[in-house]
Amino acid sequence: MSPTAPQKKVIVVGAGWAGLGATYQLAKQGYEVTLLEAGPQPGGLVAGWKTPGGRSVEAGIHGFWYPYNNIFSLVDELGIQPFTPYTRSSQYSPAGLEVESPLFQAMPYLPSPMGTFIYTQFKRLPLAERLSALPLLYAVVDFDNSDDAWKRYDGMSARELFKQYGVSEWLYRDAFEPMLLVGLFAPGEQCSAAAAIGMLYYFILAHQPDFDVRWCRGTVGEMIFRPWVERIEALGGKVLANKRVSDVQVEDNCVTGVVCSGVGDDETFAADAVIFSVGITGMKKIVAGSEALRNRTEFRDLQNLGGIDVLATRLWFDRKVEVPLPSNACFGFHQTTGWTFFDLNALQDEYKDEPGRVIEVDYYHANQLLPLGDEQVVTLPQKDLAG
Ligand SMILES: Cc1cc2nc3c(=O)[nH]c(=O)nc-3n(C[C@H](O)[C@H](O)[C@H](O)COP(=O)(O)OP(=O)(O)OC[C@H]3O[C@@H](n4cnc5c(N)ncnc54)[C@H](O)[C@@H]3O)c2cc1C
C-alpha cells in the first residue's frame, strides 16, 4: 500500500487463532483492522477462564507439533517462551499400554518415513500387522495436496482408503482409527481420505520429528493470546470483545459493513472487506440470520457442513496417582469416541506444586456425551482413567 493511499478498513470476525492471525498480519501491513469477538475475551476454542475457586481451566488442552513453524515464529516475534520442551506420549486401549513414542528428534535420523516405523514402540501389535501399512505409502506419496489430489481422494472415506490399500483390520483398529478420532475428531467412515492422508503426511510422515509435540505451560489465552492482542493494539489494530456479528451490509455487490446485535441497539462497523474466521456452527448462524448472505448460494451451501462436539474435563485428585508420560491417547473404551489425558502437574507451571494430580481428560467426537449432567461428566473420566 502506498503511504498516501487511504487505509482500507477490514473487519475480522471471530478472535480464535485464525482471526488473531489475520488481524495481526493486516495490522502489520498497515490496514485499519478491527477484530470483533462475540465472547467476553479472545480465545475461541482455546479460551481459558478461572473457576469460582480461582483455578485456571480452558476448553481442552492443545498440543503444538514440531511442524507448527508459524506459531513458533509468532512466539519468537512476541518475545515470549510459553512452551514446555517436547514430550513423549503413549497410547492405551482397555488391554493396557499399546504404543510409546520416543522423542523422534533425539533419535538418529533415518530417511522418512523409516524413523517413524522403526522407533515407534508397539507393545502388542505384531510386526506383520504393522507391515500391512506399507502399500498405503503409495497414496501418501501420490497425494501432493494439489486441487487434483484433493478431488481424487476426497470422494472416498478414510475407512475405504485403508481397506483398499490392504491395511489389516487389527492395525486399522489399533493405530489408524484412534489417530483419526483424536486427530480429525471423527471415525474413518466420516473422514475424507484426502484429509486423513494430509494429516498422516503433515503430522507424522514428512519428516522424522513431525510427531514430536510440546504444550503451553499455562492457558493459551493468558500465555500467548494476551501478549499477541497487546502487540496487535500497539500496531494500531483494534480487538473488541462482546461484539456478536449478525449481518453484513452489501451495496452493488460489495461489502460496506457489518452489523452486531445483542443487548440494546444494533451497532454497525464500516468495512471495505470482511474476513469471517468463525467455526462452521457460528457461520451457519450468521448466514441463517443475514438476508445479504442467505441470498448467495456459496453461503447457503455452508448449511451442508457440520461441527463435531468435544467434551473437555479437568480433574483435581487428592493425591499423586501415577501417570508415566504426560500426554496420552486412548481408544477402544467407547465405540465412536477417542479420548486423551494429560498430566498437568508435568505440563503447566500453575500445577507443578499441587499436592494431588491434576489431569485433563478430553473426549473427541463426543456428541452423545453432551446431554450428561455435571455429576455424570465427573464419573466418566474417573472410570475411564481407572481402566
Ligand atoms: C478439546 C480440543 C482439543 C484440541 N486440540 C488441539 C491440539 O492439540 N492441537 C491443535 O493444533 N488443535 C487442537 N484443537 C483444534 C484447535 O483448537 C482449533 O482448530 C482452533 O482453536 C480453531 O481456531 P479458529 O480461530 O479457527 O476458530 P475458533 O477458535 O472456533 O474461533 C472462532 C471465534 O469466533 C467467535 N464467533 C463465532 N460467531 C461469532 C459471531 N457471530 N460474531 C463474532 N464472533 C463470533 C467465537 O466466539 C470464537 O471465539 C483442539 C480443539 C479442541 C476443542
The ligand as an SDF file (V2000), in Angstrom:
LIG
                    3D

 53 58  0  0  0  0  0  0  0  0999 V2000
  -10.5800  -30.1090   23.0980 C   0  0  0  0  0  0  0  0  0  0  0  0
   -9.8400  -29.6640   21.8720 C   0  0  0  0  0  0  0  0  0  0  0  0
   -8.5290  -30.0620   21.7000 C   0  0  0  0  0  0  0  0  0  0  0  0
   -7.8170  -29.6330   20.5900 C   0  0  0  0  0  0  0  0  0  0  0  0
   -6.5200  -29.9990   20.4910 N   0  0  0  0  0  0  0  0  0  0  0  0
   -5.7570  -29.4620   19.5230 C   0  0  0  0  0  0  0  0  0  0  0  0
   -4.3620  -29.7150   19.5010 C   0  0  0  0  0  0  0  0  0  0  0  0
   -3.8460  -30.4430   20.3520 O   0  0  0  0  0  0  0  0  0  0  0  0
   -3.6180  -29.1210   18.5390 N   0  0  0  0  0  0  0  0  0  0  0  0
   -4.1970  -28.3330   17.5820 C   0  0  0  0  0  0  0  0  0  0  0  0
   -3.4780  -27.8120   16.7230 O   0  0  0  0  0  0  0  0  0  0  0  0
   -5.5150  -28.0880   17.5550 N   0  0  0  0  0  0  0  0  0  0  0  0
   -6.3070  -28.6370   18.5050 C   0  0  0  0  0  0  0  0  0  0  0  0
   -7.6480  -28.3820   18.5180 N   0  0  0  0  0  0  0  0  0  0  0  0
   -8.2020  -27.5870   17.4290 C   0  0  0  0  0  0  0  0  0  0  0  0
   -7.9380  -26.1010   17.6320 C   0  0  0  0  0  0  0  0  0  0  0  0
   -8.2700  -25.7490   18.9520 O   0  0  0  0  0  0  0  0  0  0  0  0
   -8.8070  -25.3330   16.6450 C   0  0  0  0  0  0  0  0  0  0  0  0
   -8.5150  -25.7580   15.3350 O   0  0  0  0  0  0  0  0  0  0  0  0
   -8.5500  -23.8380   16.7050 C   0  0  0  0  0  0  0  0  0  0  0  0
   -8.6040  -23.3530   18.0370 O   0  0  0  0  0  0  0  0  0  0  0  0
   -9.6020  -23.1440   15.8360 C   0  0  0  0  0  0  0  0  0  0  0  0
   -9.3480  -21.7700   15.7920 O   0  0  0  0  0  0  0  0  0  0  0  0
  -10.2290  -20.8480   14.8910 P   0  0  0  0  0  0  0  0  0  0  0  0
   -9.7130  -19.4680   15.0540 O   0  0  0  0  0  0  0  0  0  0  0  0
  -10.3110  -21.4070   13.5220 O   0  0  0  0  0  0  0  0  0  0  0  0
  -11.7240  -20.9610   15.4520 O   0  0  0  0  0  0  0  0  0  0  0  0
  -12.3310  -20.7460   16.9010 P   0  0  0  0  0  0  0  0  0  0  0  0
  -11.3150  -20.9720   17.9540 O   0  0  0  0  0  0  0  0  0  0  0  0
  -13.5980  -21.5190   16.9250 O   0  0  0  0  0  0  0  0  0  0  0  0
  -12.6640  -19.1780   16.9400 O   0  0  0  0  0  0  0  0  0  0  0  0
  -13.8210  -18.6550   16.3690 C   0  0  0  0  0  0  0  0  0  0  0  0
  -14.2490  -17.4580   17.1880 C   0  0  0  0  0  0  0  0  0  0  0  0
  -15.3590  -16.8590   16.5260 O   0  0  0  0  0  0  0  0  0  0  0  0
  -16.2260  -16.3490   17.5110 C   0  0  0  0  0  0  0  0  0  0  0  0
  -17.5430  -16.1430   16.8960 N   0  0  0  0  0  0  0  0  0  0  0  0
  -18.4330  -17.0800   16.4820 C   0  0  0  0  0  0  0  0  0  0  0  0
  -19.5270  -16.4890   15.9590 N   0  0  0  0  0  0  0  0  0  0  0  0
  -19.3150  -15.1430   16.0430 C   0  0  0  0  0  0  0  0  0  0  0  0
  -20.0760  -14.0100   15.6580 C   0  0  0  0  0  0  0  0  0  0  0  0
  -21.2700  -14.1210   15.1050 N   0  0  0  0  0  0  0  0  0  0  0  0
  -19.5500  -12.7750   15.8860 N   0  0  0  0  0  0  0  0  0  0  0  0
  -18.3280  -12.6280   16.4580 C   0  0  0  0  0  0  0  0  0  0  0  0
  -17.5710  -13.6870   16.8390 N   0  0  0  0  0  0  0  0  0  0  0  0
  -18.0500  -14.9190   16.6230 C   0  0  0  0  0  0  0  0  0  0  0  0
  -16.2240  -17.4240   18.5840 C   0  0  0  0  0  0  0  0  0  0  0  0
  -16.6850  -16.9110   19.8310 O   0  0  0  0  0  0  0  0  0  0  0  0
  -14.7460  -17.7880   18.5970 C   0  0  0  0  0  0  0  0  0  0  0  0
  -14.0220  -17.0000   19.5340 O   0  0  0  0  0  0  0  0  0  0  0  0
   -8.4190  -28.8180   19.5950 C   0  0  0  0  0  0  0  0  0  0  0  0
   -9.7480  -28.4280   19.7570 C   0  0  0  0  0  0  0  0  0  0  0  0
  -10.4440  -28.8330   20.8920 C   0  0  0  0  0  0  0  0  0  0  0  0
  -11.8830  -28.3810   21.0340 C   0  0  0  0  0  0  0  0  0  0  0  0
  1  2  1  0
  2  3  1  0
  2 52  2  0
  3  4  2  0
  4  5  1  0
  4 50  1  0
  5  6  2  0
  6  7  1  0
  6 13  1  0
  7  8  2  0
  7  9  1  0
  9 10  1  0
 10 11  2  0
 10 12  1  0
 12 13  2  0
 13 14  1  0
 14 15  1  0
 14 50  1  0
 15 16  1  0
 16 17  1  0
 16 18  1  0
 18 19  1  0
 18 20  1  0
 20 21  1  0
 20 22  1  0
 22 23  1  0
 23 24  1  0
 24 25  2  0
 24 26  1  0
 24 27  1  0
 27 28  1  0
 28 29  2  0
 28 30  1  0
 28 31  1  0
 31 32  1  0
 32 33  1  0
 33 34  1  0
 33 48  1  0
 34 35  1  0
 35 36  1  0
 35 46  1  0
 36 37  1  0
 36 45  1  0
 37 38  2  0
 38 39  1  0
 39 40  1  0
 39 45  2  0
 40 41  1  0
 40 42  2  0
 42 43  1  0
 43 44  2  0
 44 45  1  0
 46 47  1  0
 46 48  1  0
 48 49  1  0
 50 51  2  0
 51 52  1  0
 52 53  1  0
M  END
$$$$
